[in-house]
Every structure is written in structure tokens, then in C-alpha cells.
Amino acid sequence: MNSIRLAAIALVVVGALALIYGGFSYTKDTTAVKLGPLELSVKEKETVNVPMWAGIAAIVAGGLMLAAGSKRS
């Protein structure tokens, strides 16, 4: 399996996941206060929303790459 076909399949999978879930979240540690040896940290939950058009564009681009790769072979 060549690298273009592998990248195309990855784009289709990532695009489908973006459409299904609509985004992802992660936890970020930040330092709130630092007083000498005492340090207070805060865990913040960040959410990243993936636009629907980006998921559709990834699926279309992956499909076009797959089609172009199969025509070359």
C-alpha cells in the first residue's frame, strides 16, 4: 500500500470522526500562583470544535486522492 493511498484513507477516517463527534476536548495544566516554593496549578478543560465543512472537506479530499491513486496504478 503506497503512502498516497494510506494518507487518503487517513483523511477519510479523520473526516468521518470529525462529523460524528464534532470536536474533542483535552485537559491543560496551568500554573495559577507561584509564591516561592509554593506553586498552585489549575487543570483547565479545553474544547476544540471541528466545523462540519472541515470534516466534509477531509472526506472529499481523501476520496479524490483514492480515485486519483487508483487511476495511476
Sequence and secondary structure as in RCSB ss.txt:
>XXXX:A:sequence
MNSIRLAAIALVVVGALALIYGGFSYTKDTTAVKLGPLELSVKEKETVNVPMWAGIAAIVAGGLMLAAGSKRS
>XXXX:A:secstr
  HHHHHHHHHHHHHHHHHHH EEEEEEEEEEEEETTEEEEEEEEEEEE  HHHHHHHHHHHHHHHHHHHHH 
